């Protein structure tokens, strides 16, 4: 009797989270566990603070304030496109280093509009690089339009993320 072919496990995965779920803490937990196992983790994660959001390049430790201070009466988008572009360049360097896992803090509005980390996410997918991305439920349709069926969908749970990553290792 022949066995059915094993379903391909995509190296690209989105952790879908609801508002208020601790996505940044989850990424920190997964990173700590993998590093304790001797695996290399690279990429860009976020650390939200009361007034701003910091992007942190894991490989170098560099931190970027992603929000501009537009003044008390300003109502426009506060995203600092220059800081985001610099973080994207460092994310590309992380990808080139081929870590065991590449973390990408978010697939957000900038990515949905064709910018942000979109090129680096696409390059990671094309290279077969194990890559984990945070996707807010409100961005799910945008993510699916970009990734289609080429990405796994994971719950905001360390066990689910580690099971996905371990399955990639077992396949290799």
C-alpha positions as CSV (number, residue, x, y, z in Angstrom):
1,X,0.0,0.0,0.0
2,X,1.4,3.4,-0.9
3,X,1.4,6.3,1.5
4,X,-0.2,9.5,0.5
5,X,2.3,12.3,-0.1
6,X,3.1,14.4,2.9
7,X,1.6,17.9,2.8
8,X,4.2,20.5,2.3
9,X,4.8,22.7,5.4
10,X,5.4,26.3,4.2
11,X,8.5,28.0,5.6
12,X,6.4,31.3,5.8
13,X,4.0,31.5,8.7
14,X,1.7,34.2,10.1
15,X,0.8,34.4,13.7
16,X,-2.7,35.8,13.6
17,X,-3.5,37.8,16.7
18,X,-6.4,39.9,18.1
19,X,-6.0,43.3,19.6
20,X,-4.6,43.0,23.0
21,X,-2.9,39.6,22.5
22,X,0.8,39.7,23.5
23,X,2.3,39.2,20.0
24,X,5.6,40.9,21.0
25,X,5.9,38.8,24.2
26,X,5.2,35.6,22.1
27,X,8.0,36.5,19.7
28,X,10.4,37.1,22.6
29,X,9.4,33.8,24.1
30,X,9.9,31.9,20.9
31,X,13.2,33.6,20.3
32,X,14.5,32.7,23.8
33,X,13.5,29.1,23.4
34,X,15.1,28.7,20.0
35,X,18.3,30.4,21.1
36,X,18.4,28.2,24.2
37,X,18.4,25.2,21.7
38,X,21.3,26.7,19.9
39,X,19.4,28.1,16.9
40,X,20.1,31.5,15.4
41,X,17.1,33.9,15.3
42,X,17.3,37.1,13.2
43,X,15.0,39.8,12.0
44,X,13.1,42.8,13.3
45,X,10.8,42.8,16.3
46,X,8.7,45.6,18.0
47,X,8.6,47.0,21.4
48,X,5.6,49.2,21.9
49,X,5.8,52.0,24.5
50,X,3.2,54.4,25.7
51,X,3.9,57.1,23.1
52,X,5.7,55.3,20.3
53,X,6.7,52.0,18.8
54,X,10.3,50.8,18.6
55,X,11.6,48.4,16.0
56,X,14.6,46.4,17.2
57,X,17.0,44.7,14.8
58,X,17.8,41.4,16.5
59,X,21.1,40.8,14.9
60,X,22.7,44.2,15.8
61,X,20.5,45.4,18.7
62,X,19.8,48.7,16.9
63,X,16.6,50.3,17.8
64,X,14.4,52.6,15.7
65,X,11.6,54.9,16.8
66,X,9.0,54.2,14.1
67,X,6.7,57.1,15.0
68,X,7.3,60.7,14.3
69,X,6.3,63.5,16.7
70,X,4.0,65.6,14.5
71,X,3.0,68.0,17.2
72,X,0.0,68.3,19.5
73,X,-2.6,69.2,16.8
74,X,-1.4,67.0,14.0
75,X,-3.7,64.2,12.8
76,X,-1.7,62.6,9.9
77,X,0.1,59.3,9.8
78,X,2.9,59.3,12.4
79,X,4.8,56.4,10.8
80,X,8.4,57.5,10.1
81,X,9.0,56.1,6.6
82,X,12.8,56.8,6.9
83,X,13.1,54.7,10.0
84,X,11.0,52.0,8.5
85,X,13.2,51.9,5.4
86,X,16.3,51.7,7.5
87,X,14.8,48.8,9.5
88,X,13.8,47.1,6.2
89,X,17.4,47.3,5.1
90,X,18.6,45.7,8.2
91,X,15.9,43.0,7.8
92,X,17.4,42.3,4.4
93,X,20.8,41.8,6.0
94,X,19.2,39.4,8.5
95,X,17.7,37.4,5.6
96,X,21.1,37.3,3.9
97,X,22.6,35.8,7.0
98,X,20.2,32.8,6.7
99,X,19.2,32.5,10.4
100,X,17.3,29.4,11.6
101,X,14.3,31.6,12.0
102,X,13.6,35.1,10.6
103,X,11.2,37.2,12.7
104,X,9.2,40.0,11.2
105,X,7.3,42.0,13.7
106,X,4.3,42.9,11.7
107,X,2.5,42.8,8.4
108,X,0.7,46.1,8.8
109,X,-0.7,49.0,6.9
110,X,2.6,49.8,5.2
111,X,2.9,46.3,3.9
112,X,-0.7,46.1,2.8
113,X,-0.1,49.3,0.8
114,X,3.0,47.7,-0.9
115,X,5.8,49.1,1.3
116,X,7.3,48.5,4.7
117,X,8.8,45.0,4.9
118,X,6.9,43.6,1.9
119,X,9.9,43.2,-0.3
120,X,11.9,41.4,2.4
121,X,9.0,39.1,3.2
122,X,8.7,38.2,-0.4
123,X,12.4,37.6,-0.7
124,X,12.3,35.4,2.4
125,X,9.4,33.4,0.9
126,X,11.2,33.0,-2.4
127,X,14.3,31.8,-0.7
128,X,12.5,29.2,1.4
129,X,13.7,31.0,4.6
130,X,11.7,30.0,7.7
131,X,10.0,33.3,8.5
132,X,7.5,34.1,11.2
133,X,5.3,37.3,10.8
134,X,2.8,38.9,13.1
135,X,-0.5,39.6,11.4
136,X,-3.3,41.4,13.2
137,X,-6.7,39.9,12.5
138,X,-7.8,43.2,11.0
139,X,-5.0,42.8,8.4
140,X,-5.9,39.1,7.6
141,X,-7.5,39.9,4.2
142,X,-4.5,42.0,3.2
143,X,-2.2,39.2,4.2
144,X,-4.1,36.5,2.3
145,X,-4.1,38.8,-0.8
146,X,-0.3,38.9,-0.5
147,X,0.6,35.3,0.7
148,X,-2.3,33.3,-0.7
149,X,-1.9,29.7,0.3
150,X,1.9,30.0,0.5
151,X,1.9,30.6,4.3
152,X,0.9,28.7,7.4
153,X,-1.6,30.3,9.7
154,X,-0.7,29.9,13.4
155,X,-2.5,30.9,16.6
156,X,-0.9,33.3,19.0
157,X,0.6,30.5,21.0
158,X,4.2,29.5,21.6
159,X,3.5,25.7,21.3
160,X,1.9,26.2,17.9
161,X,4.8,28.3,16.7
162,X,7.4,25.9,18.0
163,X,5.5,22.9,16.5
164,X,5.6,24.6,13.1
165,X,9.3,25.5,13.4
166,X,10.2,21.9,14.6
167,X,8.2,20.4,11.7
168,X,10.4,22.4,9.3
169,X,13.5,21.1,11.0
170,X,12.3,17.5,10.8
171,X,11.6,17.9,7.1
172,X,15.1,19.3,6.4
